[in-house]
Amino acid sequence: MSRPSPLSATPLLLLAGCSTDAAPSFSLAGAYFPDWMMCAMFGVASAVGLRVIFVVTKIDSILRFRLFTYSALGVIVALSIWLIWFGP
């Protein structure tokens, strides 16, 4: 019988940290969704909401980089929600 090579254990060592016990997920209708997906949805919704507010208040017309601005606002909201709910 031949001995296994040290390289055959490499995939097992890489998977050693994977565990479902501490996975950041929540149960929704019996299915587990990642928490980052929920934060991303809030970020997108807030970016859309802020765009509506900026258009109504005419701030949107003075913005030069609209796509960058609304993307950055969505990311800021998503990361803030992540930090508040799941942070240290």
N, C-alpha and C positions, 0 to 999 in steps of 0.2 A: 504494500500500500504506500502511495507517495504522500509526502507531506504537503500541505497547502502552502503556497508562496505567501510572503508577507503582503504582496500587493492585493491579494484576494480579500484581505481584511479591511482594506481602505474604504470601500463603500459602507461597510458596517460602522466604522468609526465616524464617518461623516453623518450617518443617520442616528448616532447615539443621542444627540441632543433633541431629537424630534419627539414630542410627547403630546398627547391630546388632553392631559390633565390640566395644563395651564394655558390652553389655547385661548386667545382673546376673541371669543365668539359668544353669541347670544342665541337663544332658541326662539324662532319665530315660526309659528304654525308647524312645529315639529322638525324644522330644518335649521341647521346652525349656519349663521351668517357671520362673516368677519366684521369686527367692530369698525375697521377702517372704512368699510364700504358704507356703513351708516354715516360716518363722519363726512365722507365724500359727498353723499347725497345732501346732507345739510349744507355743505360748502357750495355745491352747485345751486341749490335753492336760494341760498343767501346772495350769491352773485347775481342771480336773475332778479331777486327782490331789490337789491341795491341798484341794479340798472334801471328798473322801473322808477325808483325814487329819484335817481339822477336825471332821468329824462323829464320827469314831472317838474323838478326844480331847476331844469335847464343847466345843470352842471355837466351833463353829458356832452353838450355842444362845445365846451372849452377843453375837453380831454383830447390829448394828441394820440396816445396809445391806448385805445379803448380795450382791445383784446387783452393786452398785458395787464391793464388796470383791473378789469373784472376777474381775470384769472388769479391775479395776486390776492384780491379781496376774498375770493372763494377759498383759496389755499389758507389764508390767514384764519378765516372762520373755521375751516375744517380742522386745522391744527390746534386752534384754541379749544374747540370742543373735545378733541382727543386728549389734550392736556388736562382739562378740567375733569372729565369723566374717568379717564384711565391713567392719568399721570401719577407721578410719585406722591 
